[in-house]
Amino acid sequence: MVHRGCEPPPAGAENAGAARGRLLVAAVRRAVVDDRDVRDARGGEVIEAAGQDGGPVAVRDDCADHRDKTMRVKIAWISHRSGLAGAELSLLEGAAALVERGVEVDAVLPGPGPLAERLRVAGARVIVVPHARWVGPDRRPGGIARRLARNARSLRPLARALRADVVVTNTITAPLGAVAARLAGIPHVWYLHEYGVAEHGIRFDFGRGPSLAAVRRLSRVVLVNSEALRAHFADLGPRVVHYAVDVPEREPTPLGEGPLRLVQLAALAPGKGQLDAVRALGALRRRGVDARLRLVGPDLGHGAAVREAARVAGAEDYVELAGFSDDPAGELLAADVTLTCSRFEAFGRATVEAMKLGRPVIGAASGGTLELVRDGWNGLLYPPGDADALAERIERLERDRELLRELGATARAWATETFTRERYAAGLLAACEDARS
């Protein structure tokens, strides 16, 4: 079956993927484990080490001797990254919301990074277990073998370190938590935040079919972050749990009367649609519309193409590539309108952040954006890839500042009511309780 937004596999790809999948299982069974790979991120000390006989080991867990089925669930949440991108922020928000409810959360990260400190502040315990994904740009057998070997080395230490009632894996791109949960006999929940090929160009080491079959077999519950992803992964029978999307407590600043300030918060990558924004700005400048565009996000190799598009469009003096910002709220508040141009937006965190801060969004009518933006009510939509249509929507708001303010106010009220920590925590806990039952 060819899923929406994904390319059909080449002939024979699924058979090759199935063979690699069997290789994965065999390699895991033969794994020789290096127990030094499990460290507590607070000080780098080893928190779990197998005895000479390979028997059970002690892990700090004050509740281990007293926990029973009537107590709050304890969750181990596995992250594939240690930064502060969208999936990691959803983990941070979820951990904070659960800790507020008295739930214990262990966060397992692949290495040090800013996420660790933020999680500790939120009240979660942080464990570092180096691990690799089952996707990657290096498709050669050697690259796949290296990722497989790294996971094999970390598998058994992680399984021993898990002292939880439920394990949650925070991405489709990393299988280690699911396999470790199976070895430890702990129910597993898989939380998918991304389309895969369509959004990020993800290619599974063991083939898409076998990998999704593993997601299904290794999980009691599969979660997604939007109705769009639920349809995309319909074969997995997922349920939707929306994030809280926390934003700082700031009052929206008044919208300006001068040049219209546009911002897009997204990594510079082909799938994020910055070329739509740049070409639309060029069309606006040719029509005499005074607008400026700020592109905020790390360059994933697409920056040169964006700069060239700005030059060709005659807009290079009005487009700023600002790079990564650790203050997305400040970036959104400094603008009048937020653009979401991705053609395969699984959810749209920046869209909701902008709305909560009182900024209207013009979004590409696809993916999760369709669930967030109601055209003419809390924002505007345009056909994905149609820069002229995007320019028309921008010009509409530039000419009608009262409509701009009305859309922003409606967006803020709706998003603030819809995306809350209480709802996020309730959805996560319901999934975990169902996984245990």
Backbone hydrogen bonds in HBPLUS format (Angstrom, degrees):
<---DONOR---> <-ACCEPTOR-->    atom                        ^
c    i                          cat <-CA-CA->   ^        H-A-AA   ^      H-
h    n   atom  resd res      DA  || num        DHA   H-A  angle D-A-AA Bond
n    s   type  num  typ     dist DA aas  dist angle  dist       angle   num
A0006-CYS N   A0003-HIS O   3.12 MM   3  5.66 156.8  2.18 140.6 139.0     1
A0013-ALA N   A0010-PRO O   2.90 MM   3  5.42 159.1  1.94 141.8 141.9     2
A0016-ALA N   A0012-GLY O   3.07 MM   4  6.28 161.2  2.11 151.1 156.4     3
A0017-GLY N   A0013-ALA O   2.77 MM   4  5.98 153.9  1.84 147.7 156.1     4
A0018-ALA N   A0014-GLU O   2.79 MM   4  6.02 152.4  1.86 146.6 153.8     5
A0019-ALA N   A0015-ASN O   3.05 MM   4  6.32 153.7  2.12 144.4 150.9     6
A0020-ARG N   A0016-ALA O   2.99 MM   4  6.31 156.9  2.04 148.4 154.6     7
A0021-GLY N   A0017-GLY O   2.78 MM   4  6.02 146.0  1.89 144.9 155.5     8
A0022-ARG N   A0018-ALA O   2.98 MM   4  6.33 150.3  2.07 146.7 153.2     9
A0023-LEU N   A0019-ALA O   3.03 MM   4  6.34 148.0  2.14 141.4 150.8    10
A0024-LEU N   A0020-ARG O   2.89 MM   4  6.22 145.0  2.02 144.7 154.0    11
A0025-VAL N   A0021-GLY O   3.16 MM   4  6.54 161.1  2.20 150.4 153.1    12
A0026-ALA N   A0022-ARG O   3.06 MM   4  6.31 165.5  2.08 149.6 153.4    13
A0027-ALA N   A0023-LEU O   2.88 MM   4  6.04 158.5  1.93 149.6 155.8    14
A0028-VAL N   A0024-LEU O   2.95 MM   4  6.18 158.8  1.99 155.3 160.6    15
A0029-ARG N   A0025-VAL O   3.11 MM   4  6.37 158.1  2.16 148.5 154.1    16
A0030-ARG N   A0026-ALA O   3.18 MM   4  6.44 137.3  2.37 140.1 151.1    17
A0030-ARG N   A0027-ALA O   3.14 MM   3  5.12 128.7  2.41  93.8 107.3    18
A0031-ALA N   A0028-VAL O   3.08 MM   3  4.97 160.3  2.12 103.4 109.3    19
A0037-ASP N   A0034-ASP O   3.18 MM   3  6.10 165.9  2.20 126.3 128.5    20
A0039-ARG N   A0128-VAL O   2.90 MM  89  5.13 171.6  1.91 155.4 157.9    21
A0128-VAL N   A0039-ARG O   2.64 MM  89  5.13 167.1  1.65 173.9 174.3    22
A0040-ASP N   A0045-GLU O   2.93 MM   5  5.66 164.4  1.95 164.6 165.2    23
A0043-GLY N   A0040-ASP O   3.30 MM   3  6.11 146.1  2.42 119.0 124.4    24
A0044-GLY N   A0040-ASP O   2.72 MM   4  5.24 147.5  1.83 165.4 176.4    25
A0041-ALA N   A0126-VAL O   3.40 MM  85  5.70 152.4  2.48 119.3 126.1    26
A0054-GLY N   A0051-GLY O   2.89 MM   3  5.02 159.0  1.93 107.3 113.6    27
A0064-ALA N   A0061-ASP O   3.14 MM   3  5.47 166.8  2.16 115.6 119.8    28
A0066-HIS N   A0063-CYS O   3.06 MM   3  5.39 149.9  2.15 110.8 120.1    29
A0067-ARG N   A0063-CYS O   3.02 MM   4  5.81 124.0  2.35 162.4 172.3    30
A0071-MET N   A0068-ASP O   3.03 MM   3  5.67 166.1  2.05 121.9 126.3    31
A0165-ASP N   A0074-LYS O   2.81 MM  91  5.24 155.0  1.87 135.9 144.0    32
A0166-VAL N   A0074-LYS O   3.27 MM  92  6.62 147.8  2.38 159.1 163.3    33
A0075-ILE N   A0104-GLU O   2.95 MM  29  6.30 164.1  1.98 164.2 161.6    34
A0106-ASP N   A0075-ILE O   2.84 MM  31  6.24 162.9  1.87 157.4 163.3    35
A0076-ALA N   A0166-VAL O   3.00 MM  90  6.43 160.3  2.04 156.9 163.3    36
A0168-VAL N   A0076-ALA O   2.77 MM  92  6.16 162.6  1.80 160.3 165.0    37
A0077-TRP N   A0106-ASP O   2.70 MM  29  6.12 160.4  1.74 164.1 171.1    38
A0108-VAL N   A0077-TRP O   2.84 MM  31  6.04 163.9  1.87 147.7 152.7    39
A0078-ILE N   A0168-VAL O   2.71 MM  90  6.06 167.9  1.73 169.6 173.9    40
A0170-ASN N   A0078-ILE O   2.95 MM  92  5.81 154.4  2.01 161.8 165.4    41
A0079-SER N   A0108-VAL O   2.89 MM  29  6.07 174.7  1.90 170.3 168.9    42
A0115-LEU N   A0082-SER O   3.04 MM  33  5.24 163.1  2.07 151.1 146.3    43
A0089-LEU N   A0085-ALA O   2.89 MM   4  6.11 154.8  1.96 159.3 167.7    44
A0090-SER N   A0086-GLY O   3.01 MM   4  6.29 148.2  2.12 146.8 155.5    45
A0091-LEU N   A0087-ALA O   3.09 MM   4  6.41 147.4  2.20 139.8 148.2    46
A0092-LEU N   A0088-GLU O   2.92 MM   4  6.23 160.9  1.96 149.5 154.5    47
A0093-GLU N   A0089-LEU O   2.90 MM   4  6.11 164.2  1.93 150.2 153.8    48
A0094-GLY N   A0090-SER O   2.92 MM   4  6.03 158.2  1.97 142.4 149.0    49
A0095-ALA N   A0091-LEU O   2.80 MM   4  6.00 164.7  1.82 157.3 161.2    50
A0096-ALA N   A0092-LEU O   3.00 MM   4  6.16 166.0  2.02 149.9 153.8    51
A0097-ALA N   A0093-GLU O   2.92 MM   4  6.10 160.7  1.96 148.9 154.4    52
A0098-LEU N   A0094-GLY O   2.92 MM   4  6.09 156.5  1.98 151.0 157.2    53
A0099-VAL N   A0095-ALA O   2.88 MM   4  6.03 164.5  1.90 154.7 159.1    54
A0100-GLU N   A0096-ALA O   3.06 MM   4  6.22 154.7  2.13 144.7 151.2    55
A0101-ARG N   A0098-LEU O   2.91 MM   3  5.08 136.5  2.10 100.7 113.8    56
A0103-VAL N   A0098-LEU O   3.02 MM   5  5.27 162.7  2.05 142.6 137.8    57
A0102-GLY N   A0099-VAL O   2.90 MM   3  5.01 162.4  1.93 112.4 115.3    58
A0125-ARG N   A0105-VAL O   2.96 MM  20  6.36 159.1  2.01 162.4 164.0    59
A0107-ALA N   A0125-ARG O   2.73 MM  18  6.08 168.2  1.74 170.8 173.1    60
A0127-ILE N   A0107-ALA O   2.86 MM  20  6.11 163.7  1.88 160.5 161.9    61
A0109-LEU N   A0127-ILE O   2.84 MM  18  6.26 157.3  1.89 161.7 168.4    62
A0129-VAL N   A0109-LEU O   2.83 MM  20  6.05 160.1  1.87 163.8 170.6    63
A0116-ALA N   A0113-GLY O   3.20 MM   3  5.90 141.0  2.36 118.2 125.6    64
A0118-ARG N   A0114-PRO O   3.43 MM   4  6.65 167.7  2.45 151.1 154.4    65
A0119-LEU N   A0115-LEU O   2.93 MM   4  6.10 153.1  2.00 152.4 159.9    66
A0120-ARG N   A0116-ALA O   3.01 MM   4  6.31 157.2  2.07 151.5 157.6    67
A0121-VAL N   A0117-GLU O   3.03 MM   4  6.29 158.9  2.08 150.4 155.7    68
A0122-ALA N   A0118-ARG O   3.09 MM   4  6.31 143.3  2.23 137.6 147.4    69
A0122-ALA N   A0119-LEU O   3.06 MM   3  4.96 119.1  2.45  91.2 106.7    70
A0124-ALA N   A0119-LEU O   3.02 MM   5  5.45 163.4  2.05 150.6 145.4    71
A0123-GLY N   A0120-ARG O   3.00 MM   3  5.08 152.7  2.07 101.6 110.4    72
A0134-TRP N   A0173-THR O   2.94 MM  39  5.92 154.0  2.00 144.1 152.4    73
A0205-ASP N   A0134-TRP O   2.79 MM  71  5.49 172.3  1.79 149.5 149.2    74
A0143-GLY N   A0140-ARG O   2.98 MM   3  5.36 121.4  2.34 109.5 123.5    75
A0144-ILE N   A0140-ARG O   3.13 MM   4  6.49 164.6  2.16 162.4 166.7    76
A0145-ALA N   A0141-PRO O   2.85 MM   4  5.98 157.6  1.90 147.9 154.9    77
A0146-ARG N   A0142-GLY O   2.97 MM   4  6.17 149.8  2.06 143.1 150.5    78
A0147-ARG N   A0143-GLY O   3.17 MM   4  6.45 160.4  2.21 148.3 152.6    79
A0148-LEU N   A0144-ILE O   2.93 MM   4  6.14 160.4  1.97 151.2 157.4    80
A0149-ALA N   A0145-ALA O   2.84 MM   4  6.00 159.0  1.88 148.9 154.4    81
A0150-ARG N   A0146-ARG O   3.00 MM   4  6.17 158.3  2.05 146.8 152.3    82
A0151-ASN N   A0147-ARG O   3.13 MM   4  6.35 162.4  2.16 149.1 153.2    83
A0152-ALA N   A0148-LEU O   2.92 MM   4  6.14 156.1  1.98 148.0 155.5    84
A0153-ARG N   A0149-ALA O   2.99 MM   4  6.23 154.7  2.06 150.1 155.2    85
A0154-SER N   A0150-ARG O   3.32 MM   4  6.55 143.0  2.46 139.7 148.8    86
A0154-SER N   A0151-ASN O   3.12 MM   3  5.20 126.0  2.43  96.7 110.5    87
A0155-LEU N   A0151-ASN O   2.95 MM   4  5.89 123.7  2.28 147.8 162.1    88
A0158-LEU N   A0154-SER O   3.16 MM   4  6.20 157.3  2.21 148.5 154.8    89
A0159-ALA N   A0155-LEU O   2.97 MM   4  6.27 161.1  2.01 153.5 159.4    90
A0160-ARG N   A0156-ARG O   2.98 MM   4  6.19 155.2  2.04 150.9 156.8    91
A0161-ALA N   A0157-PRO O   2.92 MM   4  6.06 143.6  2.06 141.0 151.5    92
A0161-ALA N   A0158-LEU O   3.06 MM   3  4.92 117.9  2.46  92.2 108.2    93
A0162-LEU N   A0158-LEU O   3.05 MM   4  6.19 136.1  2.25 152.0 161.1    94
A0167-VAL N   A0187-PRO O   2.98 MM  20  6.36 162.2  2.01 158.7 164.4    95
A0189-VAL N   A0167-VAL O   2.79 MM  22  6.19 158.8  1.84 161.6 168.1    96
A0169-THR N   A0189-VAL O   2.95 MM  20  6.44 155.8  2.01 160.3 168.0    97
A0191-TYR N   A0169-THR O   2.84 MM  22  5.90 170.8  1.85 168.2 171.4    98
A0178-ALA N   A0175-PRO O   3.06 MM   3  5.53 120.3  2.44 111.4 125.5    99
A0179-VAL N   A0175-PRO O   3.17 MM   4  6.43 163.0  2.20 161.6 166.7   100
A0180-ALA N   A0176-LEU O   2.86 MM   4  6.01 165.5  1.88 158.5 163.2   101
A0181-ALA N   A0177-GLY O   2.88 MM   4  5.97 153.5  1.95 142.3 149.8   102
A0182-ARG N   A0178-ALA O   3.09 MM   4  6.34 151.7  2.17 140.8 147.9   103
A0183-LEU N   A0179-VAL O   3.00 MM   4  6.35 159.7  2.05 150.4 155.5   104
A0184-ALA N   A0180-ALA O   2.90 MM   4  6.12 149.7  1.99 147.2 155.9   105
A0185-GLY N   A0181-ALA O   2.91 MM   4  5.95 111.9  2.39 137.3 153.5   106
A0186-ILE N   A0181-ALA O   2.90 MM   5  4.99 166.9  1.92 147.8 148.7   107
A0185-GLY N   A0182-ARG O   3.18 MM   3  5.06 150.9  2.27  97.4 106.2   108
A0220-ARG N   A0188-HIS O   2.81 MM  32  5.77 158.5  1.86 158.9 163.8   109
A0190-TRP N   A0221-VAL O   3.03 MM  31  6.54 156.1  2.09 156.6 161.1   110
A0223-LEU N   A0190-TRP O   2.75 MM  33  6.08 164.7  1.77 152.6 157.7   111
A0192-LEU N   A0223-LEU O   2.80 MM  31  6.03 173.2  1.81 150.1 147.8   112
A0200-HIS N   A0196-GLY O   2.86 MM   4  5.61 159.8  1.90 155.5 162.0   113
A0202-ILE N   A0196-GLY O   3.31 MM   6  4.91 168.3  2.33 102.3  99.7   114
A0201-GLY N   A0197-VAL O   2.86 MM   4  3.99 137.7  2.04 115.0 120.6   115
A0207-GLY N   A0204-PHE O   3.33 MM   3  5.07 171.9  2.33 103.0 104.2   116
A0211-SER N   A0207-GLY O   3.13 MM   4  6.10 153.3  2.20 144.3 152.4   117
A0212-LEU N   A0208-ARG O   2.91 MM   4  6.09 165.0  1.93 158.4 161.4   118
A0213-ALA N   A0209-GLY O   2.94 MM   4  6.14 151.0  2.03 149.6 158.8   119
A0214-ALA N   A0210-PRO O   2.96 MM   4  6.18 144.5  2.09 139.4 148.4   120
A0215-VAL N   A0211-SER O   2.99 MM   4  6.38 150.6  2.08 144.4 152.6   121
A0216-ARG N   A0212-LEU O   3.06 MM   4  6.33 159.0  2.10 146.3 150.7   122
A0217-ARG N   A0213-ALA O   2.93 MM   4  6.17 161.2  1.97 148.9 154.2   123
A0218-LEU N   A0214-ALA O   2.88 MM   4  5.81 154.5  1.95 151.6 156.9   124
A0239-ARG N   A0222-VAL O   3.02 MM  17  6.56 147.9  2.12 150.1 157.4   125
A0224-VAL N   A0239-ARG O   2.92 MM  15  6.13 145.2  2.04 154.2 157.2   126
A0241-VAL N   A0224-VAL O   2.95 MM  17  6.24 162.8  1.98 172.8 176.0   127
A0230-ARG N   A0226-SER O   3.04 MM   4  6.37 148.3  2.15 139.5 149.1   128
A0231-ALA N   A0227-GLU O   3.01 MM   4  6.29 155.2  2.07 150.4 154.8   129
A0232-HIS N   A0228-ALA O   3.06 MM   4  6.28 152.8  2.13 139.5 147.7   130
A0233-PHE N   A0229-LEU O   2.88 MM   4  6.00 155.8  1.94 153.0 156.9   131
A0234-ALA N   A0231-ALA O   3.39 MM   3  4.92 148.2  2.49 109.1 103.5   132
A0236-LEU N   A0233-PHE O   2.92 MM   3  5.68 158.2  1.97 123.4 130.0   133
A0237-GLY N   A0234-ALA O   3.02 MM   3  5.37 161.7  2.06 112.8 118.8   134
A0250-ARG N   A0248-PRO O   2.88 MM   2  5.68 116.8  2.28 114.0  96.9   135
A0260-LEU N   A0290-ASP O   3.01 MM  30  6.44 150.6  2.10 154.8 147.1   136
A0292-ARG N   A0260-LEU O   2.90 MM  32  6.29 156.5  1.96 165.8 167.8   137
A0336-ASP N   A0261-ARG O   2.82 MM  75  5.12 159.3  1.86 131.8 138.9   138
A0337-VAL N   A0261-ARG O   3.15 MM  76  6.50 156.9  2.20 162.7 166.2   139
A0262-LEU N   A0292-ARG O   2.79 MM  30  5.90 161.8  1.83 159.5 165.6   140
A0294-ARG N   A0262-LEU O   2.94 MM  32  6.20 148.9  2.03 137.8 147.0   141
A0263-VAL N   A0337-VAL O   3.07 MM  74  6.51 143.8  2.21 155.3 165.6   142
A0339-LEU N   A0263-VAL O   2.85 MM  76  6.12 161.0  1.89 157.9 162.3   143
A0264-GLN N   A0294-ARG O   3.06 MM  30  6.53 151.5  2.14 158.9 162.0   144
A0296-VAL N   A0264-GLN O   2.90 MM  32  6.09 170.6  1.91 164.0 167.1   145
A0266-ALA N   A0296-VAL O   2.92 MM  30  6.24 148.4  2.02 154.7 164.6   146
A0268-LEU N   A0298-PRO O   2.78 MM  30  6.06 161.1  1.82 151.8 158.4   147
A0300-LEU N   A0268-LEU O   3.06 MM  32  5.52 153.1  2.14 133.5 141.8   148
A0272-LYS N   A0269-ALA O   2.98 MM   3  5.57 158.1  2.03 121.5 128.4   149
A0273-GLY N   A0270-PRO O   3.42 MM   3  6.03 168.7  2.43 116.0 119.1   150
A0276-ASP N   A0273-GLY O   3.03 MM   3  5.49 134.3  2.25 110.6 121.5   151
A0278-VAL N   A0274-GLN O   2.97 MM   4  6.28 164.1  1.99 157.9 161.7   152
A0279-ARG N   A0275-LEU O   2.99 MM   4  6.00 168.1  2.01 148.3 152.0   153
A0280-ALA N   A0276-ASP O   2.90 MM   4  6.00 152.9  1.98 147.0 155.2   154
A0281-LEU N   A0277-ALA O   2.96 MM   4  6.18 154.2  2.03 145.4 152.3   155
A0282-GLY N   A0278-VAL O   3.04 MM   4  6.37 153.2  2.11 146.1 153.2   156
A0283-ALA N   A0279-ARG O   3.05 MM   4  6.35 156.4  2.11 146.3 151.8   157
A0284-LEU N   A0280-ALA O   2.94 MM   4  6.24 154.7  2.00 149.6 156.8   158
A0285-ARG N   A0281-LEU O   2.91 MM   4  6.18 160.3  1.95 154.3 158.9   159
A0286-ARG N   A0282-GLY O   3.09 MM   4  6.33 154.2  2.16 147.0 153.7   160
A0287-ARG N   A0283-ALA O   3.19 MM   4  6.45 132.0  2.43 136.3 148.5   161
A0287-ARG N   A0284-LEU O   3.01 MM   3  5.08 132.0  2.25  97.0 110.7   162
A0289-VAL N   A0284-LEU O   2.92 MM   5  5.13 161.0  1.96 150.5 144.5   163
A0288-GLY N   A0285-ARG O   3.07 MM   3  5.03 158.9  2.12 101.7 107.6   164
A0293-LEU N   A0318-TYR O   2.96 MM  25  6.26 174.4  1.96 171.3 172.8   165
A0320-GLU N   A0293-LEU O   2.90 MM  27  6.31 155.3  1.96 154.6 162.9   166
A0295-LEU N   A0320-GLU O   2.78 MM  25  6.05 171.9  1.79 172.1 174.9   167
A0322-ALA N   A0295-LEU O   2.83 MM  27  5.88 153.5  1.90 153.5 162.4   168
A0297-GLY N   A0323-GLY O   2.81 MM  26  4.76 134.6  2.02 105.1 113.2   169
A0306-VAL N   A0302-HIS O   3.14 MM   4  6.44 152.2  2.22 150.9 159.3   170
A0307-ARG N   A0303-GLY O   2.92 MM   4  6.20 162.0  1.95 156.6 161.0   171
A0308-GLU N   A0304-ALA O   2.99 MM   4  6.18 158.7  2.04 147.4 153.2   172
A0309-ALA N   A0305-ALA O   2.96 MM   4  6.13 154.2  2.03 142.0 149.1   173
A0310-ALA N   A0306-VAL O   2.97 MM   4  6.24 151.5  2.05 147.5 155.2   174
A0311-ARG N   A0307-ARG O   2.96 MM   4  6.26 153.0  2.04 146.0 153.4   175
A0312-VAL N   A0308-GLU O   2.93 MM   4  6.18 166.5  1.95 154.7 157.5   176
A0313-ALA N   A0309-ALA O   2.93 MM   4  6.03 150.5  2.02 141.7 150.1   177
A0315-ALA N   A0310-ALA O   2.84 MM   5  5.02 158.2  1.89 159.8 157.2   178
A0314-GLY N   A0311-ARG O   3.07 MM   3  5.15 155.1  2.13 102.9 110.7   179
A0318-TYR N   A0315-ALA O   2.86 MM   3  5.34 160.9  1.90 120.0 126.5   180
A0331-GLU N   A0327-ASP O   3.14 MM   4  6.52 153.7  2.21 150.9 158.6   181
A0332-LEU N   A0328-PRO O   2.95 MM   4  6.22 158.3  1.99 151.8 157.1   182
A0333-LEU N   A0329-ALA O   2.90 MM   4  6.10 162.3  1.93 153.8 158.6   183
A0334-ALA N   A0330-GLY O   3.05 MM   4  6.11 135.4  2.26 138.8 149.5   184
A0335-ALA N   A0332-LEU O   3.16 MM   3  5.41 160.1  2.20 107.0 113.0   185
A0338-THR N   A0360-PRO O   3.07 MM  22  6.36 173.4  2.07 161.6 163.7   186
A0362-ILE N   A0338-THR O   2.94 MM  24  6.39 158.1  1.98 163.5 170.8   187
A0340-THR N   A0362-ILE O   2.99 MM  22  6.27 160.9  2.03 149.1 150.5   188
A0364-ALA N   A0340-THR O   2.79 MM  24  6.25 146.8  1.90 168.1 173.4   189
A0368-GLY N   A0345-GLU O   2.62 MM  23  5.53 164.1  1.65 178.4 172.4   190
A0351-THR N   A0348-GLY O   3.12 MM   3  5.16 120.9  2.48  96.1 111.0   191
A0352-VAL N   A0348-GLY O   3.15 MM   4  6.55 157.2  2.20 153.9 158.6   192
A0353-GLU N   A0349-ARG O   2.85 MM   4  6.13 162.3  1.88 158.0 163.9   193
A0354-ALA N   A0350-ALA O   2.94 MM   4  6.05 163.9  1.97 145.5 149.5   194
A0355-MET N   A0351-THR O   3.03 MM   4  6.29 160.4  2.07 146.0 151.6   195
A0356-LYS N   A0352-VAL O   2.88 MM   4  6.12 165.8  1.90 155.7 158.7   196
A0357-LEU N   A0353-GLU O   3.11 MM   4  6.33 133.6  2.34 141.3 153.5   197
A0357-LEU N   A0354-ALA O   3.09 MM   3  5.13 132.8  2.32  97.0 110.3   198
A0359-ARG N   A0354-ALA O   2.86 MM   5  5.05 166.1  1.88 146.4 143.0   199
A0358-GLY N   A0355-MET O   2.91 MM   3  5.07 161.5  1.94 112.9 115.4   200
A0380-LEU N   A0361-VAL O   2.99 MM  19  6.44 160.2  2.03 151.5 157.4   201
A0363-GLY N   A0380-LEU O   2.88 MM  17  6.40 155.8  1.93 158.3 159.0   202
A0382-TYR N   A0363-GLY O   3.00 MM  19  6.32 141.7  2.15 151.8 156.2   203
A0366-SER N   A0364-ALA O   2.77 MM   2  5.72 127.5  2.05 115.2  98.8   204
A0365-ALA N   A0382-TYR O   2.93 MM  17  5.71 160.4  1.97 159.8 159.8   205
A0370-LEU N   A0367-GLY O   3.30 MM   3  6.09 149.3  2.40 118.4 123.3   206
A0371-GLU N   A0368-GLY O   2.97 MM   3  5.37 146.4  2.08 109.8 119.6   207
A0372-LEU N   A0369-THR O   3.04 MM   3  5.16 145.4  2.16 102.8 113.2   208
A0373-VAL N   A0369-THR O   2.97 MM   4  6.02 171.2  1.98 169.3 168.8   209
A0377-TRP N   A0374-ARG O   2.90 MM   3  5.49 164.5  1.92 142.6 144.6   210
A0378-ASN N   A0374-ARG O   3.26 MM   4  5.73 158.4  2.31 146.5 152.8   211
A0376-GLY N   A0379-GLY O   2.71 MM   3  5.64 148.9  1.80 161.7 169.4   212
A0386-ASP N   A0383-PRO O   3.10 MM   3  5.64 160.0  2.14 144.4 144.2   213
A0390-LEU N   A0386-ASP O   3.06 MM   4  6.40 156.1  2.12 149.9 157.2   214
A0391-ALA N   A0387-ALA O   2.88 MM   4  6.12 156.8  1.94 146.9 153.1   215
A0392-GLU N   A0388-ASP O   2.99 MM   4  6.29 149.7  2.09 143.6 151.6   216
A0393-ARG N   A0389-ALA O   3.09 MM   4  6.45 153.7  2.16 148.4 154.4   217
A0394-ILE N   A0390-LEU O   2.98 MM   4  6.28 161.5  2.01 155.0 160.2   218
A0395-GLU N   A0391-ALA O   2.90 MM   4  6.08 164.6  1.92 151.5 155.9   219
A0396-ARG N   A0392-GLU O   3.01 MM   4  6.18 147.5  2.12 140.5 149.3   220
A0397-LEU N   A0393-ARG O   3.28 MM   4  6.65 153.1  2.36 146.3 151.2   221
A0397-LEU N   A0394-ILE O   3.11 MM   3  5.37 119.3  2.50 101.0 114.6   222
A0398-GLU N   A0394-ILE O   2.95 MM   4  6.26 148.7  2.04 148.4 158.5   223
A0399-ARG N   A0395-GLU O   2.91 MM   4  6.08 152.8  1.99 151.0 156.5   224
A0400-ASP N   A0396-ARG O   3.03 MM   4  6.11 142.3  2.18 137.6 148.1   225
A0404-LEU N   A0400-ASP O   3.19 MM   4  6.55 155.9  2.25 144.8 151.8   226
A0405-ARG N   A0401-ARG O   3.02 MM   4  6.29 154.7  2.09 143.8 149.0   227
A0406-GLU N   A0402-GLU O   2.94 MM   4  6.22 158.2  1.99 149.9 156.3   228
A0407-LEU N   A0403-LEU O   2.90 MM   4  6.08 167.8  1.92 159.4 161.4   229
A0408-GLY N   A0404-LEU O   3.12 MM   4  6.30 157.6  2.18 143.7 150.0   230
A0409-ALA N   A0405-ARG O   2.98 MM   4  6.21 159.4  2.02 151.0 156.0   231
A0410-THR N   A0406-GLU O   3.02 MM   4  6.20 165.6  2.04 153.4 157.2   232
A0411-ALA N   A0407-LEU O   2.90 MM   4  5.99 159.5  1.94 147.3 153.8   233
A0412-ARG N   A0408-GLY O   2.98 MM   4  6.14 157.6  2.03 146.0 151.7   234
A0413-ALA N   A0409-ALA O   3.12 MM   4  6.35 167.7  2.14 150.9 153.3   235
A0414-TRP N   A0410-THR O   3.01 MM   4  6.17 169.6  2.02 155.4 158.3   236
A0415-ALA N   A0411-ALA O   2.94 MM   4  5.97 172.1  1.95 155.0 157.6   237
A0416-THR N   A0412-ARG O   3.00 MM   4  5.92 161.4  2.03 148.1 153.7   238
A0417-GLU N   A0413-ALA O   3.27 MM   4  6.33 151.0  2.36 139.6 146.4   239
A0418-THR N   A0414-TRP O   2.96 MM   4  6.05 148.1  2.06 147.5 157.2   240
A0419-PHE N   A0415-ALA O   3.03 MM   4  5.84 175.5  2.04 152.3 153.2   241
A0424-TYR N   A0420-THR O   3.11 MM   4  6.29 159.8  2.15 146.0 152.2   242
A0425-ALA N   A0421-ARG O   2.85 MM   4  5.96 173.5  1.85 155.6 157.4   243
A0426-ALA N   A0422-GLU O   3.00 MM   4  6.11 158.2  2.05 144.0 150.6   244
A0427-GLY N   A0423-ARG O   2.99 MM   4  6.15 158.9  2.03 146.9 151.9   245
A0428-LEU N   A0424-TYR O   3.01 MM   4  6.28 161.2  2.05 153.9 159.1   246
A0429-LEU N   A0425-ALA O   2.89 MM   4  6.04 169.0  1.90 155.5 158.5   247
A0430-ALA N   A0426-ALA O   2.96 MM   4  6.06 158.4  2.00 145.9 152.1   248
A0431-ALA N   A0427-GLY O   3.13 MM   4  6.29 158.5  2.18 143.4 148.8   249
A0432-CYS N   A0428-LEU O   2.97 MM   4  6.25 160.0  2.01 151.7 157.4   250
A0433-GLU N   A0429-LEU O   2.83 MM   4  6.00 161.3  1.87 153.3 158.3   251
A0434-ASP N   A0430-ALA O   2.97 MM   4  6.12 155.2  2.04 145.2 152.0   252
A0435-ALA N   A0431-ALA O   2.94 MM   4  6.15 146.9  2.05 143.0 152.5   253
A0436-ARG N   A0432-CYS O   3.12 MM   4  6.37 141.0  2.28 141.4 150.8   254
A0437-SER N   A0433-GLU O   3.16 MM   4  6.35 133.3  2.39 138.9 150.8   255
A0437-SER N   A0434-ASP O   3.25 MM   3  5.15 132.9  2.49  92.5 104.8   256
